[in-house]
Amino acid sequence: MSPLEWTLFFKAATAAAAGFAIGREREAHGSPAGDRTLALVALGAAALTGLGMFAFPDHVARIIAGVITGVGFLGTGVIMRDGSGVVRGLTSAACIWTVAAVGVVIGAGHYWLGLALAGLVMLLLLCDRLPMTKPADPAHQPEFRGRQDALSPSDQSPPATG
């Protein structure tokens, strides 16, 4: 492999390791997006960003925008509404998107910043597990209950206009 290829490989491997660490925490707590998923998202983001910087230096912003947009669609796959109308999976979707951002940062050559961001993500995820951040009464747990009609067409006819 050429020096450029080794550099790209190291960027992708570093990003994959960061994504894997975040995914390990998510998987340990039953998240649908675990270690392999987040490692692959970070690896792909770093590889595309790193290669784009060398192969298409005038179009790196487009590549990054494509990565972030594509990963956003992947994240929507883990957001679901349960039978009682409570939305679940928002943290997993945010992790997928954020891990892609970590991959982009590392792919751009900012290893320490990317690893620091991954550490910050881990810290934020672990803060929710601390006893002092939980309400004393489970009945006071905040829930997001979206409108049922927010994602589907309304059965009502539009109001008559004058």
C-alpha positions as CSV (number, residue, x, y, z in Angstrom):
1,M,0.0,0.0,0.0
2,S,1.1,3.5,-0.7
3,P,1.7,6.1,2.1
4,L,-1.7,7.7,1.2
5,E,-3.5,4.4,1.5
6,W,-1.9,3.7,4.9
7,T,-3.0,7.2,6.1
8,L,-6.6,6.6,4.9
9,F,-6.6,3.1,6.5
10,F,-5.3,4.6,9.8
11,K,-8.0,7.3,9.7
12,A,-10.7,4.7,9.0
13,A,-9.4,2.3,11.7
14,T,-9.2,5.1,14.3
15,A,-12.8,6.2,13.5
16,A,-14.0,2.6,13.6
17,A,-12.5,2.1,17.1
18,A,-14.1,5.3,18.4
19,G,-17.5,4.2,16.9
20,F,-17.1,0.7,18.3
21,A,-16.4,2.1,21.8
22,I,-19.6,4.3,21.7
23,G,-21.6,1.4,20.2
24,R,-20.4,-1.0,23.0
25,E,-22.0,1.4,25.5
26,R,-25.2,1.5,23.5
27,E,-25.4,-2.2,23.0
28,A,-24.8,-2.8,26.7
29,H,-28.0,-0.9,27.4
30,G,-30.2,-2.6,24.7
31,S,-29.9,0.0,21.9
32,P,-30.8,-1.2,18.4
33,A,-27.6,0.5,17.1
34,G,-24.7,-1.2,18.7
35,D,-20.9,-1.6,18.4
36,R,-20.8,-3.0,14.8
37,T,-23.3,-0.5,13.4
38,L,-21.6,2.5,14.9
39,A,-18.1,1.3,14.0
40,L,-19.2,0.8,10.4
41,V,-20.8,4.3,10.3
42,A,-17.7,5.9,11.7
43,L,-15.4,3.9,9.4
44,G,-17.4,4.8,6.3
45,A,-17.6,8.5,7.2
46,A,-13.8,8.7,7.8
47,A,-13.0,6.7,4.6
48,L,-15.2,8.9,2.4
49,T,-14.0,12.1,4.0
50,G,-10.3,11.1,3.9
51,L,-10.4,9.9,0.3
52,G,-12.5,12.9,-0.8
53,M,-9.8,15.3,0.6
54,F,-7.2,13.8,-1.7
55,A,-9.3,12.7,-4.7
56,F,-11.8,15.6,-4.9
57,P,-10.3,18.5,-2.8
58,D,-12.7,21.0,-4.3
59,H,-15.7,19.0,-3.4
60,V,-15.1,17.8,0.2
61,A,-18.0,19.8,1.5
62,R,-20.3,17.9,-0.9
63,I,-18.9,14.5,0.3
64,I,-19.4,15.5,3.9
65,A,-22.9,16.7,3.2
66,G,-23.7,13.4,1.5
67,V,-22.4,11.4,4.4
68,I,-24.3,13.3,7.0
69,T,-27.5,13.2,4.9
70,G,-27.2,9.5,4.2
71,V,-26.5,8.7,7.8
72,G,-29.6,10.7,8.8
73,F,-31.7,8.3,6.8
74,L,-30.0,5.4,8.5
75,G,-30.8,7.0,11.9
76,T,-34.5,7.2,11.1
77,G,-34.7,3.5,10.9
78,V,-34.2,3.2,14.7
79,I,-36.8,5.7,15.7
80,M,-40.1,4.0,16.4
81,R,-43.4,4.8,18.2
82,D,-44.5,2.1,20.7
83,G,-48.2,1.0,21.2
84,S,-48.8,3.8,23.7
85,G,-47.5,6.5,21.4
86,V,-44.1,7.0,23.1
87,V,-41.3,7.7,20.6
88,R,-38.3,5.5,21.2
89,G,-34.8,5.4,19.6
90,L,-34.1,9.1,19.5
91,T,-30.8,8.7,21.4
92,S,-29.7,5.9,19.1
93,A,-30.5,8.0,16.0
94,A,-28.6,10.9,17.5
95,C,-25.6,8.5,18.2
96,I,-25.6,7.3,14.6
97,W,-25.5,10.9,13.3
98,T,-22.9,12.0,15.9
99,V,-20.7,9.0,15.2
100,A,-20.7,9.9,11.5
101,A,-19.6,13.4,12.5
102,V,-16.8,11.9,14.6
103,G,-15.8,9.9,11.5
104,V,-15.8,13.0,9.3
105,V,-13.6,14.8,11.8
106,I,-11.1,11.9,12.0
107,G,-11.2,11.4,8.3
108,A,-10.3,15.1,7.9
109,G,-7.1,14.4,9.9
110,H,-8.2,15.8,13.2
111,Y,-7.5,12.6,15.2
112,W,-7.4,14.1,18.7
113,L,-10.4,16.3,18.2
114,G,-12.4,13.2,16.9
115,L,-11.3,11.1,19.8
116,A,-12.2,13.9,22.3
117,L,-15.6,14.2,20.7
118,A,-16.1,10.5,21.0
119,G,-15.2,10.8,24.7
120,L,-17.7,13.6,25.1
121,V,-20.4,11.4,23.5
122,M,-19.5,8.6,26.0
123,L,-19.7,11.0,28.9
124,L,-23.1,12.3,27.8
125,L,-24.4,8.7,27.4
126,L,-23.1,7.8,30.8
127,C,-24.5,10.8,32.5
128,D,-28.0,9.4,32.0
129,R,-27.0,6.3,33.9
130,L,-26.1,8.3,37.1
131,P,-28.6,8.1,39.9
132,M,-28.6,11.9,40.4
133,T,-29.9,12.5,36.9
134,K,-33.0,10.4,37.4
135,P,-36.2,11.8,38.8
136,A,-37.1,10.3,42.2
137,D,-40.6,9.3,41.1
138,P,-40.8,7.2,37.9
139,A,-44.2,8.8,37.2
140,H,-42.4,12.1,36.5
141,Q,-40.2,10.6,33.7
142,P,-40.5,12.9,30.7
143,E,-42.1,11.3,27.6
144,F,-42.5,12.6,24.1
145,R,-45.9,11.9,22.8
146,G,-46.3,13.2,19.3
147,R,-49.6,13.8,17.6
148,Q,-51.0,10.7,15.9
149,D,-51.7,12.8,12.8
150,A,-48.3,14.4,12.6
151,L,-46.9,11.8,10.2
152,S,-50.1,10.8,8.4
153,P,-52.6,12.7,6.3
154,S,-55.6,14.1,8.2
155,D,-59.0,12.4,7.7
156,Q,-60.7,15.8,8.1
157,S,-61.5,17.9,5.1
158,P,-60.0,21.3,4.9
159,P,-62.0,24.2,6.3
160,A,-64.3,25.9,3.9
161,T,-63.1,29.3,2.7
162,G,-65.3,32.2,2.1
